Amino acid sequence: MNTDTLTSNNLLAILDENRQLANQINPQQIKVLVNEIKAAKRIFVMAAGRSGLALKMAAMRFMHLGYTVFIVGETNTPAILKGDLLLLASGSGTTASVLSSAEKARSQKATVIAITADAESKLAVLADTIILVNAATKTDFGVSVSQQYAGSLFEQFTLLVLESVFMTLWQESGLTKEDLWPKHANLE
Ligand SMILES: O=C([C@H](O)CO)[C@H](O)[C@H](O)COP(=O)(O)O
């Protein structure tokens, strides 16, 4: 197979894997996230590596909708408190910085929602609610539920599921594209 065909096939395989996950997602878990975002005083997001990049993209969209959103680890991020929501993502559910953030948020009585691929992980136990994504984790070596490398499927799907949450919140807000536009960065 030549390189062009291989890449086209891989692109379709990636899309197929994400579609399968979309068919498996639990709508009740998504509904909890939508409601907690609406109810939260402030939203904090935290994840490591590529999982963190997915959450940062979603954080920007929630900000465009008018929510107060902080990315944990940024210099201007304040203390999390009761009434706030901490949204975490960890495919493995074992990443140390994510677990310690969950513990701190719980100790402050903030709400903790975690997107994870492991329903039995430490993170799943710590979270008030999980969104279970049946993707491979980064340490699923050998044959796994994904053809892709490491946590790629989890990281892609984390972004996609949060894009769908954003769309729901946006549709329910009644706001137009023009209404959201003033929130776009103008220092870029
Ligand atoms: O960047 C990552 C790595 O490349 C796996 O594909 C992960 O997102 C990072 O290591 C965090 O891992 P998880 O907490 O298990 O999502």
The ligand as an SDF file (V2000), in Angstrom:
LIG
                    3D

 16 15  0  0  0  0  0  0  0  0999 V2000
    0.1610   13.3040   26.6470 O   0  0  0  0  0  0  0  0  0  0  0  0
   -0.1800   12.1950   26.9650 C   0  0  0  0  0  0  0  0  0  0  0  0
    0.4980   10.9860   26.3560 C   0  0  0  0  0  0  0  0  0  0  0  0
    1.0260   11.3400   25.1210 O   0  0  0  0  0  0  0  0  0  0  0  0
   -0.4180    9.8370   26.1370 C   0  0  0  0  0  0  0  0  0  0  0  0
   -0.9130    9.7760   24.8110 O   0  0  0  0  0  0  0  0  0  0  0  0
   -1.2150   12.0220   28.0110 C   0  0  0  0  0  0  0  0  0  0  0  0
   -2.2890   12.8610   27.7420 O   0  0  0  0  0  0  0  0  0  0  0  0
   -0.5910   12.3700   29.3740 C   0  0  0  0  0  0  0  0  0  0  0  0
    0.4960   11.5290   29.5990 O   0  0  0  0  0  0  0  0  0  0  0  0
   -1.6270   12.2320   30.4890 C   0  0  0  0  0  0  0  0  0  0  0  0
   -2.0520   10.8910   30.5830 O   0  0  0  0  0  0  0  0  0  0  0  0
   -3.4640   10.5200   31.1700 P   0  0  0  0  0  0  0  0  0  0  0  0
   -3.5790   11.2500   32.4880 O   0  0  0  0  0  0  0  0  0  0  0  0
   -3.4520    9.0450   31.3350 O   0  0  0  0  0  0  0  0  0  0  0  0
   -4.5150   10.9960   30.1840 O   0  0  0  0  0  0  0  0  0  0  0  0
  1  2  2  0
  2  3  1  0
  2  7  1  0
  3  4  1  0
  3  5  1  0
  5  6  1  0
  7  8  1  0
  7  9  1  0
  9 10  1  0
  9 11  1  0
 11 12  1  0
 12 13  1  0
 13 14  2  0
 13 15  1  0
 13 16  1  0
M  END
$$$$
